[in-house]
Amino acid sequence: MSQKILYSEYDDGVFEDIVYNICYNLLGPGVKKFSKGKDGGRDAFFEGVSELYPSSKSTMSGKMVIQAKHTINKNSTFSDNDFFKNNSSIINKEIIRIKKLYDAKKLDHYFLFANRRLSSISEMDIKKYISNKVGISESNIHLFGTEEMDDWLFEFPKIQDKIEFIRPFDNLKIDFSDLKDLLIGFKKEFSSDKLIPVIGERIKFDEKNKINNLSEYYSDKIKEKYLHNFYKIKNFLEGPEEQKLYNDVIDGIDTKVAMLSSSKSFDLVFEAILDYFFERDNVFSSNKLLTKTFVYYMYYHCDIGKK
C-alpha cells in the first residue's frame, strides 16, 4: 500500500528534490538537477537509456525534459482551469517552450510531475492536446500525479532517507485563545453591510511581498477578496480591550511566523497558519472567511512578516 505525502505542505524546492530523486531511480544517475535555462524555464534533464522506466525490460532512450509543477492548494487536479483548460494555464504556457525544444531536436520525451490528482480521462486529454500542439507523439509524453508519485516513493524508500517527510509546521504551537476571542467579538461588525472606505497601504504592498516572498497570485487574492474589510478590523481594534487582545495575538504569533518564513514562500506560511487554526477549533473552521481576513490583515498591517 502506497503512503500519502502531503506535497502541498512543502515548498517548490523540496518538491523538485522529490521529483529529481524519483527520476534518478527511474531513469538513472545521469539525471541533471533542476536549473533555470536560457529561456527562463526550470527543468531537469536526462539523455541516454532509462534504467527502470517504463520497466526494466522495456526501457526507452533519447533526450528527456522533466518539469515539476508544485501548488500549495490541496485537492488540486490536472484538469483544473488554471493548470490545463484556460488559455493562460500552466500547460499552455509550457507548450510554447516545449515546442521550441522539440523543434530544435532538444527533446524526445516530456515528463510532467505535479502534486495534483490525475484521472485516466485527464491524462488522455492532456497528452492528446500537447501532442497536437507540439507534434510530439502521445507515447512520448509522461504525466505523473500524486497517486503515481506516492507509488514511486513506496517503491524507492531510500528517497525518504534523503528528504525529511514530516509536516513542516507540526511544531508551530501557537496560542490561539486571544484570536478566538477577537473573532467572536468582531463577528457582528464583520457581517455589517455598511459601506466603509478601503484602508490605505501602510507601506507599499508590492515591496513587502517581494521581501517576504509572497506570490503575485496570493497578493492579488488578498487585494480582491479581503482588503475591503480591513477598515472594519482597524475600527474594531480602536477599543482598548480589543487592542490589548490584538497585541497579545501578535506577540504570540510574530516570532513563530519569522522562524517559518525565513526559508519558505509566505504563501506556504499563510496556508500553514490557517490550516493550524482550522484544524484546532470550530470557531475558526466555521468562520473561515473571517479568520483569513484577520490573518491577512496582520500581514498587510505589517504586524507579521518582514516589514
N, C-alpha and C positions, 0 to 999 in steps of 0.2 A: 504493500500500500504506500502510495507516494505521500510525502509530507506537504504541508501547506505553508508556504512562505509568504509573509505579508510584505510583498515587494514595495507597496506604496509607502511604507514607513521608512524606506531608505532613500538616500539622495541619488542623483544621476550617476555620480562617480561609483558608488557601491554597486548600482545596477549594472553598469558597464563592466565592472570586475566580475560579476556573476556570469554575464554573457560571455566574456572573454574566456573564463575558466571552463565553461560548458564547451565552447568551440575548441579550446585547447585539447580537451579529451575526445571530442568527436572527430576533429579534423587532423590534429597533430600539433607537435611543438613549434611548428613554423608559423603559427598564427601571430600576427603582429598586433599589438595592443591598440586600443582606440586612440586616435590622434586627429587633429584638425588638418584637413587637406587644403590645397591652394584654392579650391572652390568654396571653402567655408564649411563644408560638410565634416562630420565627425564619424569616421568609420574605422572598423578593424578590417584586416585583410589576410587572406591566405592564398598561396599559389602552390599547386602541387597535386598530389593524390591524397584524398581523405583516408583516414585510418579506419573509422568506425561508422561513417555516415554515407549513405543510409544504413548500411550494415557492414560488418567485417567481410562478408562475402560479396557484397555489391557496393563497391566504392565509386567515387567519381573524381574527375580531375578538372583542372583549369584555374582561372582566376576568380576568387570568391570574395565579394564585398559583403561585410557584415555590419548591420546597423542595430542599435539598441535604443528604443524609444520608451522612456520612462514617464509615468504620470503619478502624481500624489493622490489622484482621485481613485477611491475604492470602487469596485464593481464596474470598471470600465470595460468596453468591448471593442473588438476590431471594427465593428460596424457602426460605431458612434460617428455622428456627423463630423465632429472636429478631427477625427482620425482618418476617415475614408470618404465620406459622401460629399462634403462641401467642396467647392472649388478651391477654397483656401485651406483644405485639410492637410494634415501632415503627409499623407501618402501622395497627394497631388503635388505638394512642394518637392518631395523627394524624387518624384518621377522625372522631373527636369534634369536633376543631377544624374540619376541612374541612366537615362537615355544617352547623355553625353559620354559617360563612361563606357556604355555598351557600344556606341557608335565608334568610339576611339579604340575599341578592342581591349579595354582595360577591365572588362567584367564579363565573366561567363556564367556565374551563378550569383544570385542575390539572396542574402539571408536577412530576414527582418524579425527581430525579437521585440516583444512589447509585453508589459505587465497588464495585459487585457485578456479577457476570455475570447477564445477563437472557436466559433462553431464551424462545422464542416461546410455549411452553405456559404458563410462569410469567406472562408478560405478559398473556395472555388470562385466566388465572385471577384475577390481581390486579385487572385492570380490571373484570371482572365482579363481583368481591367488593366493590370500592369503590363501583361503580355501584349495587349492591343496597342497600348500607348508607347511602349519601348521597343517592341519587336523581339524580345527575348522569349524563349519557349516557356510555357507554363511549368514544365517539368524542372526547369532551372530556377524556379522561384520557390523559396523555402520560408514558410511562416511559422513562428513559434509563439504561442500564448502562454498564459500562466500554468495551465494544466500540463503542457509539454515540458515547460521548464521545471516544474515540480518533479516530473518523472525523471528527467535527466539528473537532477540533484540527488534523487534517491538512487539512481544508477551509479553515480560517481560521488560517494560520501566523502572522499578526500577533499572535495571542493570546500566542504564546511570546515576543514582544518585551516583553510586559508582565509575564509571570510567568516566573521563573527555573526552568526544568525541569532541575534537577540533583538527584542523590540528596543529601538534606540532610546525610548523615553519611558521605559518601565520604572525607572528610579526618580521620576520627576518629583513626586511627593509635595504637591502644592496644597496649602491650607485654603480651601475654597469657601469657608463658612462666611467670611465677610462679604465676598462677592455674591453669595447666595442671598444674604440679607438685602444687599443693594438691589438685586434683580427683583425681589419681591416688592420692595418699596417703589421701584421705578416702573413697574408693570403698567399701572394706571396711566402714568404720564406718557409712556411709550405708545399706548393704544389710542391716544388722543388724536383727533382729526384736525386740530387747529393748525393753520399754516404758520410756519416759522422760517426765519432766514437760514441759509446754509452757513455753517461755521467757516470762518476763514482759515487758511493754512497757517500753522504755527511756524513751520519752515517750509521750504519748497519740497513738496511731497515726493517729486521725482528724484530729488537729490538724496532724500532719506532712503528711498527704495534702493538706490544704487549702493549706498553704504551698507545696507542690511541684506543685500542680495534678494530682494523681493521682485518677482517677475512682473512684467507688464500686464500679463493676464490677470494676476491676482490684484494688482493695483487698480486696474480698470474695474474689476468686480467690486472693490470697496467703494470706489467713487460712484458707480452707477446704482448700487443697491443699498448702501449703508450710510453714505456721507450725509444725506439729507436728514438723518435722525440724530446726528452728533450734537446739534444745538440743544436738543431736548435733554441729552445727558449733561451737557455743560450747565444748563439752567438748574437741573435737578441737584447737581453737586454743589450748588451755592449754599445749600443748607449746611450748618456747622457739623451736625451729626453725620450727614451723608459724606461730607468732605473728609472727616476723620476715618470713616469706614473705607473710603476710596484710597486714602493714603496708606492704610493698613494693607489693603489688597496689593497696591504697588510695591510696598516694602517686601511683601511675601513672594511676589512673582518676578520682580525685575532681575534679581541676581540669577534666578533659575533660567530665565529666558536668555540672559547673557551667556551662560555656560552652554546652552543648547545651540545658540545661533552662531557661535564662534567659527564653526566649520560646516555649516549647513545653510541651505537656502531658507529664507524666512517663510516661504510658502509652507515648507515642511514643518517648521516650528509652529506656525498657526494651526495647521491640521492636527498636530500632536497635542497642543494645549486644549483645543476644542474637543477632541476625542476623549482626552483625560476627564474633562468636566462632564461630557455627555454620558460617559460610562459609569460615573460615580454617584450621580444624584439626579433624581427625577425632575427637580426644579429646572435644571439645565436642559435635560433631554426633551422635556415637554415645552421648552421655550427657546428653541434653537436660534431663531431669528434674533431674539433679544440678547442671548448670550454672545452670538457672533458680533452683534453691533457693539456691545460693551468692550469685547476684546480688541476689535479693530479700532475703537475709539482710543484705547490705551496706547496703541501703536501710533496712530495718527497724531495724538496729542503729545507725542514724544515722552510718554511715561514708561514705555518699554521699548527695547531696541536701541541701537546706536543712534545718537542724535545728530 
